[in-house]
Amino acid sequence: MPGRTVRLTGWGRVSPSSAELASPGSAAAAAEVLARCTAGRGVIPRGLGRSYNNAAQCGGGVVISTAGLNRIIDLDAATGLVTCEAGVSLEQLMVAGLPAGWFVPVSPGTRQVTVGGAIAADVHGKNHHVAGSFARHVRSLQMLLPGGEARTVTEQSDPSLFWATAGGMGLTGLITAATVQLKPVATSRVRVDTVRTADIDQTMAVLAEHDQRYGYTVAWSDSLARGAGLGRSVITSGDFAEPADLSPADAKDPFAFRPGARLGVPPGFPPGLINRYTVALANAGYYGKAPRARRREIQAIGTFFHPLDGIRNWNRVYGPGGFRQYQYVVPFGAEAAVRRSFELVSQARAPSFVTVLKRFGAGDEGLLSFPMAGWTLALDFPARTPGLAGLLGSLDQLVVEAGGRVYLAKDSRVPSDVLAEMYPRLAEFRKLRAELDPAGILASDLSRRLGL
């Protein structure tokens, strides 16, 4: 039988629901759990719970944790091809791969993401313009279909199922293992250039120029800046360092990697501390402290890729009400929509400290994969921000009119009819799901809200 009933939320700590939590230790045990589930209750897999919304929740049903499926099966030090179970985290892959000169091909803003979750959300990173999203580097995956049947899927053997699963938010089956091509690196440090921009026009111009010169690039933007400073940003761009770039001390251990959080946020963090006044001060302080231009700074992986991972449970700083992250992508040519979104946020005085702007390269074939060639902006707001619903509704309209979409791994409130306007292949996904799972056994709180 599935385990105890637990109350779950996503990383944003909104929309809690209760479900029975099963923690199988093998693919065979997971198949037994699936076989016992019925359409009335539903079942959904869950990795480390880093989706910001309720994508890995199934109120009244069963949630299958992949925490027990966390073994690296094989890592070829010569080729960088790794086969691992779905519950293996990206941090585990870094720890295992870096001593042999291999890094994950794509890393989102946290390394506390499982391989199964990275495929289900088809995650992206600062290098999308050159590397695409995670699924592009998956050579094969093993999965359990809704009825419990085990199947090995590749892009060549079953492209329809492969590209429905990549970005499919766990709704096509339970991924139990995958083979992924890692990326060769010469050290575990990153050589970083920093540029401080004056406004949104300069920010977009520098980002476009840096895409041609760097493998990784991203802008932190001041979401509350107004007037001539609208969209002012700090852009960090870089590539993995070569051994000759390192100091003599670092050169003694060129692949050093020391994961782990240095600080923690207490459970009872006071509500209301993140507001328009504190965020305005923090934004101004961060922007003012940043150098106008700095070249060839050597940074650790955690500093460059995962700064928030240095703080355990950083999501608690938003207080018990939690927060909503809103991320969109609009195509190139819709720069006016990007500028307008900064105006809307600034005018609303909606506090977002973690405001990230970057550029995507071409998207992949995932039916519900988020990235497409264009501009992507991510914003974090306390869920209790006054007027937030109206602001996000205005952003929805702006995104739809520009031909863009929001990210399913982060969305917690977009209306289902609006989502249908954003994802032109949604009907294909629904048709495949109906054929694959006619009883509707796989379901999540997210899928029920959006009719996925």
C-alpha positions as CSV (number, residue, x, y, z in Angstrom):
1,M,0.0,0.0,0.0
2,P,1.1,3.6,-0.5
3,G,2.5,5.3,2.6
4,R,1.2,8.0,4.9
5,T,-0.9,10.9,4.0
6,V,1.1,14.1,3.7
7,R,0.4,17.7,3.0
8,L,2.5,19.0,0.0
9,T,3.2,22.2,-1.7
10,G,5.6,23.3,-4.4
11,W,8.6,25.5,-3.8
12,G,6.4,28.6,-3.9
13,R,4.5,27.3,-0.8
14,V,1.1,28.0,-2.3
15,S,-1.9,25.8,-3.1
16,P,-1.2,23.0,-0.6
17,S,-3.0,19.6,-0.9
18,S,-2.9,16.2,0.8
19,A,-2.1,12.9,-0.8
20,E,-0.7,9.5,0.0
21,L,3.0,9.4,-0.4
22,A,4.7,6.3,-1.8
23,S,8.4,6.0,-1.8
24,P,9.4,2.9,-3.9
25,G,13.0,1.8,-3.8
26,S,13.0,0.2,-7.3
27,A,11.3,0.5,-10.7
28,A,9.5,-2.8,-9.9
29,A,8.1,-1.4,-6.7
30,A,7.0,1.8,-8.5
31,A,5.2,-0.4,-11.1
32,E,3.3,-2.1,-8.2
33,V,2.2,1.3,-6.9
34,L,1.1,2.4,-10.4
35,A,-0.9,-0.8,-10.9
36,R,-2.9,-0.2,-7.7
37,C,-3.8,3.4,-8.6
38,T,-7.2,4.2,-10.1
39,A,-8.5,7.1,-12.2
40,G,-10.7,8.4,-9.3
41,R,-7.7,9.1,-7.2
42,G,-4.9,9.7,-9.7
43,V,-1.2,9.5,-9.3
44,I,1.8,11.8,-10.1
45,P,5.6,11.4,-9.6
46,R,7.5,13.9,-7.5
47,G,11.3,14.6,-7.3
48,L,12.8,17.1,-4.9
49,G,9.7,19.4,-5.0
50,R,11.4,22.3,-6.8
51,S,8.5,23.0,-9.2
52,Y,7.2,26.4,-7.9
53,N,3.6,25.3,-8.3
54,N,1.5,22.2,-7.7
55,A,2.8,20.2,-10.7
56,A,4.0,17.4,-8.3
57,Q,0.9,17.3,-6.1
58,C,-2.2,15.1,-6.5
59,G,-4.8,16.1,-3.9
60,G,-6.8,13.0,-2.7
61,G,-4.6,10.7,-4.8
62,V,-1.1,9.2,-4.7
63,V,2.3,11.0,-5.1
64,I,5.2,8.7,-6.0
65,S,8.4,10.1,-4.6
66,T,11.5,9.2,-6.6
67,A,13.8,9.8,-3.6
68,G,14.5,6.0,-3.4
69,L,15.5,5.9,-7.1
70,N,18.7,7.8,-6.6
71,R,21.5,5.6,-7.9
72,I,24.0,6.4,-10.6
73,I,24.1,3.2,-12.6
74,D,27.0,3.9,-14.9
75,L,29.3,6.9,-15.7
76,D,31.7,6.5,-18.6
77,A,34.6,8.7,-17.7
78,A,35.9,8.6,-21.3
79,T,32.6,9.7,-23.1
80,G,30.7,11.5,-20.3
81,L,27.6,9.3,-20.9
82,V,25.8,8.7,-17.6
83,T,23.0,6.3,-16.9
84,C,21.2,7.0,-13.6
85,E,17.8,6.5,-11.9
86,A,15.3,9.3,-12.1
87,G,15.7,10.5,-8.5
88,V,19.4,11.3,-8.9
89,S,19.9,15.1,-8.5
90,L,21.9,17.4,-10.7
91,E,24.1,17.9,-7.7
92,Q,24.9,14.2,-7.6
93,L,25.8,14.2,-11.2
94,M,28.2,17.2,-10.6
95,V,29.8,15.4,-7.7
96,A,30.3,12.3,-9.7
97,G,31.2,13.8,-13.0
98,L,33.5,16.8,-12.2
99,P,36.5,14.7,-11.0
100,A,36.6,13.2,-14.5
101,G,36.0,16.6,-16.3
102,W,32.2,16.3,-16.9
103,F,29.4,18.8,-15.9
104,V,25.7,18.7,-16.5
105,P,24.8,19.9,-20.0
106,V,22.1,22.2,-18.7
107,S,21.6,23.6,-15.2
108,P,18.6,25.6,-14.0
109,G,19.0,28.1,-11.1
110,T,19.2,25.2,-8.6
111,R,21.1,22.0,-8.6
112,Q,18.5,20.4,-6.3
113,V,16.5,19.1,-9.2
114,T,16.2,15.4,-10.2
115,V,17.0,14.0,-13.6
116,G,13.4,12.9,-13.9
117,G,12.2,16.3,-13.0
118,A,14.6,18.0,-15.4
119,I,13.2,15.9,-18.2
120,A,9.5,16.4,-17.2
121,A,10.0,20.1,-17.1
122,D,12.5,20.2,-19.9
123,V,14.6,22.6,-17.8
124,H,16.7,25.3,-19.3
125,G,19.7,27.3,-18.1
126,K,21.9,30.3,-18.9
127,N,23.3,28.4,-21.9
128,H,20.1,27.8,-23.8
129,H,21.2,29.9,-26.7
130,V,24.0,27.3,-27.4
131,A,22.9,24.1,-25.7
132,G,19.1,24.1,-25.8
133,S,17.1,22.6,-22.9
134,F,17.7,19.4,-21.0
135,A,15.9,16.9,-23.2
136,R,18.3,17.7,-26.1
137,H,21.0,15.8,-24.1
138,V,18.9,12.8,-23.1
139,R,19.9,9.7,-25.1
140,S,17.2,7.4,-23.7
141,L,14.8,7.1,-20.8
142,Q,13.2,4.2,-19.1
143,M,9.6,4.8,-18.0
144,L,6.5,3.1,-16.6
145,L,3.4,3.8,-18.6
146,P,0.1,4.5,-16.7
147,G,-0.8,0.8,-16.6
148,G,2.6,-0.1,-15.2
149,E,4.2,-1.3,-18.5
150,A,8.0,-0.7,-18.6
151,R,9.3,0.9,-21.8
152,T,12.6,2.2,-23.0
153,V,12.1,5.4,-25.1
154,T,14.5,7.3,-27.3
155,E,14.0,10.1,-29.7
156,Q,14.5,7.7,-32.6
157,S,12.4,4.7,-31.4
158,D,9.3,6.6,-30.2
159,P,9.6,10.3,-31.0
160,S,6.0,11.0,-30.1
161,L,6.3,9.7,-26.6
162,F,9.8,11.1,-26.1
163,W,8.7,14.6,-27.0
164,A,5.5,14.4,-25.1
165,T,7.4,13.3,-22.0
166,A,10.0,16.1,-22.4
167,G,8.2,19.0,-20.8
168,G,5.1,16.9,-20.2
169,M,5.2,17.5,-16.4
170,G,5.1,13.8,-15.5
171,L,1.7,13.2,-17.2
172,T,2.8,10.6,-19.7
173,G,4.4,8.1,-17.3
174,L,6.8,7.7,-14.5
175,I,10.5,8.1,-15.6
176,T,12.6,5.6,-13.7
177,A,16.0,6.0,-15.3
178,A,17.7,8.0,-18.1
179,T,20.9,8.1,-20.1
180,V,22.3,11.7,-20.4
181,Q,25.3,13.1,-22.3
182,L,27.3,15.3,-20.0
183,K,29.4,18.3,-21.0
184,P,33.2,18.3,-21.0
185,V,34.9,21.0,-18.9
186,A,38.6,21.7,-18.1
187,T,38.0,23.0,-14.6
188,S,35.1,23.5,-12.1
189,R,35.5,27.3,-12.1
190,V,33.8,29.8,-14.4
191,R,35.5,32.8,-16.0
192,V,33.0,35.6,-15.6
193,D,32.6,39.1,-17.1
194,T,30.1,41.5,-15.5
195,V,28.5,44.6,-17.1
196,R,26.1,47.0,-15.4
197,T,23.6,48.5,-17.8
198,A,21.6,51.8,-17.5
199,D,18.2,50.8,-18.9
200,I,16.2,48.1,-20.6
201,D,17.4,49.0,-24.1
202,Q,21.0,48.7,-23.1
203,T,20.3,45.5,-21.2
204,M,18.7,43.8,-24.3
205,A,21.5,45.1,-26.5
206,V,24.3,43.7,-24.3
207,L,22.5,40.4,-23.8
208,A,22.1,40.0,-27.6
209,E,25.8,40.8,-28.1
210,H,27.0,38.5,-25.3
211,D,25.0,35.6,-26.8
212,Q,27.6,35.7,-29.6
213,R,30.6,35.6,-27.3
214,Y,29.7,33.5,-24.2
215,G,28.3,30.1,-23.5
216,Y,26.4,31.3,-20.4
217,T,24.8,34.7,-19.9
218,V,22.0,36.2,-17.8
219,A,20.8,39.5,-16.5
220,W,19.6,40.3,-13.0
221,S,17.2,43.3,-13.4
222,D,15.9,45.9,-11.1
223,S,12.2,45.4,-11.5
224,L,11.2,48.5,-9.5
225,A,13.4,51.0,-11.4
226,R,11.5,53.7,-13.2
227,G,11.9,56.4,-15.8
228,A,15.3,56.6,-17.4
229,G,16.5,53.7,-15.3
230,L,13.7,51.3,-16.3
231,G,15.1,47.8,-16.7
232,R,18.6,48.6,-15.5
233,S,20.5,45.4,-14.9
234,V,23.6,43.6,-13.9
235,I,24.7,41.1,-16.6
236,T,27.0,38.2,-15.9
237,S,28.4,36.2,-18.7
238,G,31.0,33.5,-18.8
239,D,32.5,30.2,-19.8
240,F,34.2,27.4,-17.9
241,A,37.8,28.4,-17.0
242,E,40.9,26.8,-18.4
243,P,43.6,25.6,-16.0
244,A,45.8,28.5,-17.0
245,D,43.1,30.9,-15.7
246,L,43.3,29.6,-12.2
247,S,45.3,30.9,-9.3
248,P,48.1,28.7,-8.1
249,A,46.0,27.6,-5.1
250,D,43.0,26.7,-7.2
251,A,45.2,25.0,-9.8
252,K,46.1,22.4,-7.2
253,D,42.5,21.1,-7.3
254,P,41.1,22.3,-10.6
255,F,37.9,20.2,-10.3
256,A,37.1,21.1,-6.7
257,F,33.4,21.3,-6.0
258,R,32.0,21.8,-2.5
259,P,28.2,21.8,-2.5
260,G,26.1,22.5,0.5
261,A,24.2,25.4,2.0
262,R,26.0,27.9,4.2
263,L,23.0,29.5,5.7
264,G,19.5,28.6,6.6
265,V,16.2,30.4,6.9
266,P,14.3,29.7,10.2
267,P,10.8,28.1,9.9
268,G,9.0,31.0,11.5
269,F,10.3,33.8,9.3
270,P,8.2,36.9,9.8
271,P,5.6,37.6,7.2
272,G,5.7,40.9,5.2
273,L,9.4,41.3,5.3
274,I,9.6,41.1,1.5
275,N,7.7,44.2,0.4
276,R,8.0,47.0,-2.1
277,Y,10.1,49.1,0.3
278,T,12.6,46.4,1.3
279,V,12.9,45.1,-2.2
280,A,13.5,48.6,-3.6
281,L,16.3,49.1,-1.1
282,A,17.8,45.7,-1.9
283,N,17.6,46.3,-5.6
284,A,19.2,49.7,-5.4
285,G,21.9,48.3,-3.1
286,Y,22.7,45.3,-5.4
287,Y,22.7,47.5,-8.5
288,G,24.8,50.2,-6.9
289,K,27.4,47.7,-5.6
290,A,27.9,46.0,-8.9
291,P,30.9,47.0,-11.0
292,R,30.3,49.0,-14.2
293,A,32.5,46.4,-15.9
294,R,34.6,43.6,-14.6
295,R,36.4,41.0,-16.7
296,R,37.7,37.5,-16.1
297,E,36.6,37.0,-12.5
298,I,36.9,33.4,-11.5
299,Q,33.8,32.1,-9.7
300,A,32.8,28.8,-8.2
301,I,30.0,26.8,-9.8
302,G,27.7,27.6,-6.9
303,T,28.3,31.3,-7.1
304,F,27.7,31.6,-10.8
305,F,25.0,28.9,-11.4
306,H,23.2,28.4,-8.1
307,P,23.6,31.4,-5.7
308,L,20.3,30.7,-3.9
309,D,21.4,27.1,-3.2
310,G,23.8,28.6,-0.6
311,I,20.7,29.4,1.6
312,R,18.7,26.4,2.8
313,N,14.9,26.8,2.3
314,W,15.3,30.3,0.9
315,N,11.6,30.2,-0.1
316,R,10.7,30.8,3.6
317,V,11.8,34.5,3.3
318,Y,8.5,35.2,1.7
319,G,6.7,34.3,4.9
320,P,3.8,31.8,5.4
321,G,1.9,33.2,2.4
322,G,4.5,31.9,0.0
323,F,5.3,33.4,-3.4
324,R,4.4,33.2,-7.0
325,Q,7.0,33.0,-9.7
326,Y,6.0,34.2,-13.1
327,Q,8.1,33.3,-16.1
328,Y,7.3,34.0,-19.7
329,V,9.0,33.8,-23.1
330,V,8.1,36.0,-26.1
331,P,9.7,35.7,-29.5
332,F,12.4,37.9,-30.8
333,G,10.8,41.0,-32.4
334,A,8.6,41.4,-29.3
335,E,11.0,43.7,-27.5
336,A,8.3,46.2,-26.9
337,A,6.4,43.6,-24.9
338,V,9.5,43.0,-22.7
339,R,9.8,46.8,-22.1
340,R,6.1,47.0,-21.4
341,S,6.2,44.2,-18.8
342,F,8.9,46.1,-16.9
343,E,6.7,49.2,-17.0
344,L,3.7,47.3,-15.6
345,V,5.7,45.8,-12.8
346,S,7.4,49.1,-11.9
347,Q,4.1,51.0,-12.0
348,A,2.4,48.4,-9.8
349,R,5.3,48.6,-7.3
350,A,5.2,44.8,-7.1
351,P,8.3,43.7,-5.3
352,S,10.4,41.2,-7.2
353,F,14.1,40.9,-6.1
354,V,14.9,37.7,-8.2
355,T,14.2,39.2,-11.6
356,V,16.0,37.5,-14.4
357,L,16.1,38.3,-18.1
358,K,17.8,36.2,-20.7
359,R,17.6,35.0,-24.3
360,F,16.6,31.6,-25.6
361,G,17.8,29.8,-28.7
362,A,15.5,27.6,-30.8
363,G,13.2,25.4,-28.8
364,D,13.0,21.6,-29.2
365,E,10.1,19.4,-30.3
366,G,8.5,19.0,-26.8
367,L,4.8,19.4,-27.2
368,L,4.6,21.4,-23.9
369,S,8.3,22.4,-23.7
370,F,8.6,26.0,-22.6
371,P,11.6,27.5,-24.4
372,M,11.4,29.1,-27.8
373,A,13.7,31.5,-29.6
374,G,13.1,34.8,-27.8
375,W,13.3,36.7,-24.5
376,T,12.4,35.1,-21.2
377,L,11.7,37.0,-18.0
378,A,11.3,35.5,-14.6
379,L,9.8,37.4,-11.6
380,D,9.2,36.4,-8.0
381,F,6.4,38.1,-6.0
382,P,5.1,37.5,-2.5
383,A,1.8,35.8,-3.0
384,R,0.1,38.4,-0.8
385,T,1.3,41.4,-2.9
386,P,-1.6,43.9,-3.2
387,G,-3.0,43.9,-6.8
388,L,-0.9,40.9,-7.9
389,A,-3.8,39.1,-9.6
390,G,-4.5,42.1,-11.8
391,L,-0.8,42.6,-12.6
392,L,-0.3,38.9,-13.6
393,G,-3.5,39.0,-15.7
394,S,-2.1,42.0,-17.6
395,L,1.1,40.2,-18.1
396,D,-0.8,37.2,-19.4
397,Q,-2.6,39.4,-22.0
398,L,0.7,40.9,-23.0
399,V,2.4,37.5,-23.5
400,V,-0.5,36.1,-25.5
401,E,-0.6,39.1,-27.8
402,A,3.1,38.8,-28.4
403,G,2.8,35.1,-29.3
404,G,4.5,33.9,-26.1
405,R,3.8,31.6,-23.2
406,V,4.4,31.0,-19.5
407,Y,6.4,28.2,-17.9
408,L,4.3,25.2,-16.7
409,A,6.9,24.3,-14.0
410,K,6.3,27.7,-12.4
411,D,2.7,28.8,-13.2
412,S,0.3,28.6,-10.3
413,R,-2.7,30.7,-11.5
414,V,-3.0,31.2,-15.3
415,P,-6.6,30.4,-16.5
416,S,-6.9,27.2,-18.7
417,D,-8.3,29.1,-21.7
418,V,-5.4,31.5,-21.6
419,L,-2.9,28.6,-21.5
420,A,-4.5,27.1,-24.5
421,E,-3.7,30.3,-26.4
422,M,-0.1,30.1,-25.3
423,Y,0.7,26.4,-26.3
424,P,-0.3,25.7,-29.9
425,R,0.5,22.0,-29.5
426,L,-1.7,21.5,-26.4
427,A,-4.3,19.6,-28.5
428,E,-1.7,17.1,-29.7
429,F,-0.6,16.5,-26.1
430,R,-4.1,16.0,-24.9
431,K,-4.8,13.5,-27.8
432,L,-1.6,11.5,-27.0
433,R,-2.5,11.4,-23.3
434,A,-6.0,10.2,-24.1
435,E,-4.5,7.3,-26.1
436,L,-1.8,6.5,-23.6
437,D,-3.9,6.9,-20.5
438,P,-7.6,6.5,-21.4
439,A,-8.6,6.0,-17.7
440,G,-6.8,9.2,-16.7
441,I,-4.7,7.6,-14.0
442,L,-1.9,10.1,-14.2
443,A,-3.1,13.4,-12.9
444,S,-1.8,16.4,-10.8
445,D,-3.4,19.4,-9.2
446,L,-1.8,21.4,-12.1
447,S,-3.2,19.1,-14.8
448,R,-6.7,19.2,-13.3
449,R,-6.6,23.0,-13.2
450,L,-5.4,23.4,-16.7
451,G,-7.0,20.4,-18.4
452,L,-3.7,19.1,-19.6
